[in-house]
C-alpha cells in the first residue's frame, strides 16, 4: 500500500443599509482587477464534484430553493462557473467567491452540509447553500480592511462613505443569523470556512468552524494547514438550525467557536480552501505535487488570462485526483490513518462531496 508521501496516480490532463442581490454578471474566472494603487491581486479558480446519490430510507420533506428565489438564482449562477470537471452536481457542499467593496479584497468560503439530516427527511444542502449565500451578501457590501476614505474630502463627506470592515468571523456570524431567518431551511447544520484576502495589504484573514479548512503553499511547501475542529472522530463542529423540538438536544456550535487566523501573504503563494472530501482523501504532500505540476505546465504561458487558467487547472486537477483516490481501497488515506488512531477499522478512501477554491497571490508593486 502507498504511504502519505507518494502520489500513486498520475493526475490526468483536463481540457483546458446597502442593496444586496445576486450578481448579474456572466460566469468567469474571477480575478480581482485591482487598480494600479493596489499592490496585490488574486487569481481565483474553483471546482467541485458531488458524490453519487445514495438510496434514501426516509423521503426528503424539503424541496430545493426554487430557481426564481434569491438563493436559488444565486446557487444556479455559482454552479454555472466554467470548470473542466464534468457536471454541476455539488452535493451537500457549497461555496462562494465575492469581490468586496471598492475592490478592497476578495472573500472566499466553503461549507459542507452535515449528511445525517437525511435520516430526518431534511435536505442537508439547504443549510450550506443558504449560509454561503448570506456570507456572499455581506461580503459584497463590506471592506476587506478599514473603509478607504479620500483624505481630500470634507469631514461630512467622509462620514457618508458606505460600508464597513468585515472580518471573516463577523461574516460567519451574520451569515448564520441570515440562515436562522430563512423559512426555506427548517433543520440542518454545516461546517464553514471563510477567508478574506486584502488587495491593499496582502493580509489573509480566516475563520474556520468544523472539518472544512484551508492551507497556504509557499515555494512548494505547506506553511499553514488549518486544523479541523471535531467533537469526536468524524463529528465536526457545526452551525445548526433545529426547528423540530423532537430533534433536540443535538450538536450545536456557534460562530464564536470558530478558529481565527491571520497572516501576510507573498507573491506566488497559493491559498486552497476545501471541504473534508479533499482532506479525508488527499495528503498535503500530494496537494503540493499537483500544484507544482500545474505550475510547470503553465510556466511558458503568458497573456492576461494565463494565471486565471492556471489556478482553474489546479482546482480541476485537485478535484479530479480526489474523486479518483476516494474510491481506492488499496491506498492508505488520511481518513484511514485518522480512524486507526481511534482504534477503528477503515480501509482506503472515503467517498464524499469535494469542493475546492484555489487563489494565487500576485504582487503588482
C-alpha positions as CSV (number, residue, x, y, z in Angstrom):
1,X,0.0,0.0,0.0
2,X,1.1,3.5,-0.7
3,X,2.1,5.8,2.1
4,X,1.4,9.5,2.6
5,X,4.4,10.8,0.7
6,X,3.5,9.0,-2.6
7,X,1.4,10.1,-5.5
8,X,0.1,6.8,-6.8
9,X,-1.9,8.0,-9.8
10,X,-0.9,10.5,-12.4
11,X,-3.3,13.3,-12.5
12,X,-4.9,13.1,-15.9
13,X,-4.9,16.1,-18.3
14,X,-8.2,18.0,-18.3
15,X,-9.5,20.3,-21.0
16,X,-8.2,23.1,-20.5
17,X,-28.5,49.6,4.6
18,X,-26.9,48.9,1.0
19,X,-28.8,46.9,-1.7
20,X,-27.8,43.2,-1.6
21,X,-28.7,41.0,-4.5
22,X,-27.3,38.1,-6.6
23,X,-24.5,39.1,-9.0
24,X,-25.8,39.7,-12.5
25,X,-22.6,39.3,-14.5
26,X,-21.8,36.3,-16.6
27,X,-19.7,33.4,-15.2
28,X,-16.0,33.9,-15.5
29,X,-12.7,33.0,-13.8
30,X,-12.6,35.7,-11.2
31,X,-9.5,37.8,-10.7
32,X,-9.7,40.9,-8.6
33,X,-8.8,43.5,-11.2
34,X,-7.2,45.9,-8.7
35,X,-6.5,49.5,-9.6
36,X,-2.8,50.4,-10.0
37,X,-2.7,51.7,-6.5
38,X,-3.4,48.2,-5.0
39,X,-0.2,46.2,-4.6
40,X,-1.9,42.8,-4.6
41,X,-4.2,40.9,-6.9
42,X,-5.7,37.4,-6.5
43,X,-6.4,34.9,-9.3
44,X,-9.2,32.6,-8.3
45,X,-10.3,29.2,-9.6
46,X,-12.9,26.8,-8.2
47,X,-14.0,23.2,-8.9
48,X,-16.2,20.6,-7.2
49,X,-17.8,17.2,-7.6
50,X,-20.7,15.7,-5.7
51,X,-20.7,12.1,-4.7
52,X,-23.1,9.7,-6.4
53,X,-26.6,9.8,-5.0
54,X,-27.4,7.0,-2.5
55,X,-30.7,5.3,-1.9
56,X,-32.6,7.1,0.9
57,X,-34.6,5.3,3.6
58,X,-36.5,8.4,4.5
59,X,-38.0,10.6,1.8
60,X,-36.8,14.2,1.8
61,X,-39.6,16.5,3.0
62,X,-37.9,19.8,2.0
63,X,-37.6,20.8,-1.7
64,X,-34.6,22.8,-3.1
65,X,-34.7,26.5,-3.3
66,X,-36.7,27.5,-6.4
67,X,-34.7,28.8,-9.3
68,X,-36.6,32.1,-9.2
69,X,-35.9,32.7,-5.5
70,X,-32.9,34.8,-4.4
71,X,-30.9,31.8,-3.1
72,X,-32.0,29.6,-5.9
73,X,-31.0,32.1,-8.6
74,X,-27.6,32.7,-6.9
75,X,-27.0,29.0,-6.5
76,X,-27.5,28.3,-10.1
77,X,-25.3,31.3,-11.0
78,X,-22.4,29.9,-8.9
79,X,-22.8,26.4,-10.3
80,X,-22.6,27.8,-13.9
81,X,-18.9,28.7,-13.3
82,X,-16.7,27.2,-16.0
83,X,-14.7,24.2,-14.9
84,X,-13.2,21.1,-16.6
85,X,-14.5,18.5,-14.1
86,X,-17.8,17.3,-15.7
87,X,-21.2,18.2,-14.2
88,X,-22.6,20.8,-11.9
89,X,-23.6,18.4,-9.1
90,X,-22.1,19.7,-5.8
91,X,-23.9,17.5,-3.3
92,X,-24.2,18.9,0.2
93,X,-21.2,21.2,-0.2
94,X,-21.3,24.8,-1.4
95,X,-19.0,27.8,-1.9
96,X,-18.8,31.4,-2.8
97,X,-16.3,33.8,-4.3
98,X,-17.1,37.5,-3.8
99,X,-15.2,40.7,-4.7
100,X,-15.5,43.1,-1.7
101,X,-16.5,46.8,-1.7
102,X,-14.2,49.1,-3.6
103,X,-12.1,46.2,-4.9
104,X,-10.5,46.1,-1.5
105,X,-10.3,42.4,-1.5
106,X,-12.0,39.1,-2.2
107,X,-13.9,36.9,0.2
108,X,-14.0,33.1,-0.2
109,X,-16.0,30.5,1.5
110,X,-16.8,26.7,1.6
111,X,-19.4,24.9,3.6
112,X,-20.3,21.2,4.0
113,X,-23.8,20.3,5.0
114,X,-24.0,17.5,7.5
115,X,-25.4,14.5,5.7
116,X,-27.0,12.9,8.8
117,X,-30.0,15.2,8.4
118,X,-31.4,12.9,5.6
119,X,-32.4,10.5,8.3
120,X,-35.0,13.0,9.5
121,X,-36.1,13.8,6.0
122,X,-34.2,17.1,5.7
123,X,-32.1,18.2,2.7
124,X,-28.5,18.8,4.1
125,X,-27.6,21.0,1.1
126,X,-30.1,23.8,2.0
127,X,-28.2,24.9,5.1
128,X,-24.8,25.1,3.4
129,X,-26.3,26.9,0.3
130,X,-28.1,29.5,2.5
131,X,-25.0,30.0,4.7
132,X,-22.8,30.7,1.7
133,X,-25.5,32.9,0.1
134,X,-25.7,35.2,3.1
135,X,-21.9,35.2,3.5
136,X,-21.6,36.5,-0.1
137,X,-24.2,39.1,0.5
138,X,-22.5,40.6,3.5
139,X,-19.0,40.4,1.9
140,X,-20.2,42.2,-1.2
141,X,-21.1,45.3,0.7
142,X,-18.1,45.3,3.1
143,X,-14.5,46.3,3.0
144,X,-11.6,43.8,3.4
145,X,-9.9,46.3,5.7
146,X,-10.7,49.7,7.1
147,X,-13.0,51.6,4.8
148,X,-11.0,53.7,2.3
149,X,-11.7,57.4,2.5
150,X,-10.3,60.1,0.2
151,X,-8.3,62.5,2.5
152,X,-9.3,65.4,0.3
153,X,-13.0,65.1,1.2
154,X,-14.7,67.3,3.7
155,X,-15.5,65.7,7.1
156,X,-19.2,65.4,6.3
157,X,-18.3,63.7,3.0
158,X,-16.0,61.2,4.8
159,X,-18.8,60.3,7.2
160,X,-21.0,59.4,4.3
161,X,-18.7,56.6,3.0
162,X,-20.8,53.5,2.8
163,X,-19.8,50.0,4.1
164,X,-17.8,48.7,7.0
165,X,-14.8,46.5,7.6
166,X,-15.9,42.9,7.9
167,X,-13.7,40.2,9.4
168,X,-14.4,36.5,8.5
169,X,-15.7,35.6,11.9
170,X,-18.1,38.5,11.7
171,X,-19.2,37.4,8.3
172,X,-19.8,33.9,9.5
173,X,-21.9,35.2,12.4
174,X,-24.0,37.5,10.1
175,X,-24.5,34.7,7.6
176,X,-25.6,32.3,10.3
177,X,-28.2,34.8,11.5
178,X,-29.4,35.0,7.9
179,X,-29.8,31.2,7.8
180,X,-31.8,31.3,11.1
181,X,-34.2,33.7,9.4
182,X,-34.6,31.6,6.3
183,X,-38.0,29.9,6.0
184,X,-36.7,27.5,3.4
185,X,-34.3,26.0,6.0
186,X,-36.1,24.2,8.8
187,X,-33.5,21.7,10.1
188,X,-29.8,21.4,9.2
189,X,-26.2,22.1,10.0
190,X,-22.9,22.8,8.3
191,X,-19.3,23.4,8.7
192,X,-17.9,26.7,7.4
193,X,-14.6,28.2,6.3
194,X,-14.4,31.8,5.3
195,X,-11.2,33.6,4.1
196,X,-10.7,37.2,3.2
197,X,-7.8,38.4,1.1
198,X,-6.8,42.1,1.1
199,X,-5.6,43.7,-2.1
200,X,-4.0,46.6,-0.2
201,X,-2.0,44.8,2.5
202,X,-1.8,41.2,1.2
203,X,-3.3,40.1,4.5
204,X,-5.2,36.9,4.8
205,X,-7.8,36.6,7.5
206,X,-9.7,33.4,8.1
207,X,-12.4,31.8,10.3
208,X,-12.9,28.1,10.3
209,X,-15.5,26.0,12.1
210,X,-15.5,22.2,11.7
211,X,-13.5,20.0,9.4
212,X,-13.5,22.1,6.2
213,X,-10.4,24.2,6.0
214,X,-7.6,25.8,4.0
215,X,-3.9,25.7,3.5
216,X,-1.2,28.0,2.3
217,X,1.5,26.8,-0.1
218,X,4.7,28.8,-0.5
219,X,7.6,27.5,-2.7
220,X,6.1,24.0,-2.9
221,X,5.8,23.7,0.9
222,X,2.8,23.9,3.1
223,X,3.4,26.8,5.5
224,X,0.0,26.6,7.1
225,X,-2.7,23.9,7.3
226,X,-5.8,24.8,9.2
227,X,-6.6,22.2,11.9
228,X,-10.0,20.7,11.8
229,X,-12.4,21.1,14.8
230,X,-14.3,18.0,15.9
231,X,-16.3,16.9,18.9
232,X,-15.2,13.3,18.4
233,X,-14.0,11.3,15.4
234,X,-15.9,12.1,12.2
235,X,-18.2,14.5,14.0
236,X,-17.1,18.1,13.2
237,X,-18.1,21.3,15.0
238,X,-21.1,22.7,13.0
239,X,-23.5,25.6,12.9
240,X,-27.1,24.3,13.2
241,X,-30.7,25.2,12.9
242,X,-33.2,23.0,14.6
243,X,-36.9,23.8,14.2
244,X,-38.2,20.4,15.3
245,X,-38.1,20.1,19.2
246,X,-38.0,16.3,18.9
247,X,-34.5,16.6,17.4
248,X,-33.1,18.3,20.4
249,X,-30.6,18.0,22.0
250,X,-28.1,17.8,19.2
251,X,-24.6,19.2,18.4
252,X,-24.9,22.9,18.1
253,X,-21.9,25.2,17.9
254,X,-21.7,29.0,17.3
255,X,-19.6,31.2,15.1
256,X,-17.8,32.3,18.2
257,X,-16.4,28.8,18.4
258,X,-14.5,29.2,15.1
259,X,-10.8,29.3,15.0
260,X,-9.4,32.5,13.5
261,X,-6.1,33.0,11.7
262,X,-4.3,36.0,10.1
263,X,-1.0,36.2,8.1
264,X,0.7,38.3,5.4
265,X,0.8,36.7,2.0
266,X,3.7,36.9,-0.5
267,X,3.9,36.9,-4.3
268,X,3.4,33.3,-5.6
269,X,1.6,32.0,-2.5
270,X,-1.2,29.6,-3.2
271,X,-4.2,29.5,-0.9
272,X,-6.5,26.5,-1.1
273,X,-9.9,26.2,0.6
274,X,-11.5,22.8,0.7
275,X,-14.2,20.6,2.3
276,X,-13.3,17.4,4.0
277,X,-13.9,15.4,0.8
278,X,-10.4,16.6,0.0
279,X,-8.7,16.4,3.4
280,X,-10.0,12.9,4.1
281,X,-8.5,11.6,0.9
282,X,-5.5,13.7,-0.2
283,X,-2.3,14.2,1.8
284,X,-0.8,17.7,1.8
285,X,2.3,16.4,0.1
286,X,0.1,15.2,-2.8
287,X,-1.6,18.6,-2.9
288,X,1.7,20.4,-3.3
289,X,2.8,18.0,-6.0
290,X,-0.3,18.7,-8.0
291,X,0.1,22.4,-7.7
292,X,3.8,22.2,-8.7
293,X,2.9,20.0,-11.7
294,X,0.4,22.5,-13.0
295,X,2.7,25.4,-12.4
296,X,5.4,23.8,-14.5
297,X,2.9,23.1,-17.3
298,X,2.0,26.8,-17.3
299,X,5.5,28.2,-16.8
300,X,5.9,29.1,-20.5
301,X,2.4,30.6,-21.0
302,X,1.8,34.3,-20.9
303,X,-1.1,36.7,-21.5
304,X,-3.7,38.4,-19.4
305,X,-5.6,35.2,-18.6
306,X,-2.7,32.8,-18.2
307,X,-2.7,32.8,-14.4
308,X,-6.5,32.6,-14.2
309,X,-6.3,29.5,-16.4
310,X,-3.5,28.2,-14.2
311,X,-5.5,28.4,-10.9
312,X,-8.5,26.9,-12.5
313,X,-6.4,24.0,-13.8
314,X,-5.1,23.5,-10.3
315,X,-8.6,23.4,-8.8
316,X,-9.9,21.0,-11.5
317,X,-7.0,18.6,-11.2
318,X,-7.2,18.6,-7.4
319,X,-10.8,17.6,-7.6
320,X,-10.2,15.1,-10.4
321,X,-7.5,13.4,-8.4
322,X,-9.5,13.4,-5.2
323,X,-12.5,11.8,-6.9
324,X,-10.2,9.1,-8.2
325,X,-8.4,8.2,-5.0
326,X,-11.5,8.3,-2.8
327,X,-12.7,5.1,-4.5
328,X,-9.4,3.2,-4.0
329,X,-9.4,0.5,-1.2
330,X,-5.7,-0.4,-1.6
331,X,-4.4,3.0,-0.9
332,X,-3.9,4.4,2.6
333,X,-5.9,7.6,3.0
334,X,-5.7,10.4,5.6
335,X,-9.2,9.2,6.8
336,X,-7.9,5.6,7.2
337,X,-5.0,6.8,9.3
338,X,-7.3,9.0,11.5
339,X,-9.6,6.1,12.0
340,X,-6.7,3.8,13.1
341,X,-5.6,6.3,15.7
342,X,-9.1,5.9,17.2
343,X,-8.7,2.1,17.1
344,X,-11.3,1.9,14.3
345,X,-11.0,-0.1,11.2
346,X,-11.5,1.7,7.9
347,X,-9.9,0.8,4.6
348,X,-9.0,3.1,1.7
349,X,-10.6,6.4,0.7
350,X,-13.8,8.0,2.0
351,X,-16.4,8.7,-0.8
352,X,-17.7,12.2,-0.3
353,X,-18.5,15.5,-2.0
354,X,-15.4,17.6,-2.7
355,X,-15.2,21.4,-3.2
356,X,-12.0,23.4,-3.8
357,X,-11.2,27.1,-4.2
358,X,-7.6,28.0,-5.3
359,X,-6.2,31.5,-5.1
360,X,-2.8,32.6,-6.5
361,X,-1.3,35.7,-5.0
362,X,0.5,38.3,-7.2
363,X,2.2,41.5,-6.0
364,X,1.9,44.2,-8.6
365,X,4.2,46.7,-6.9
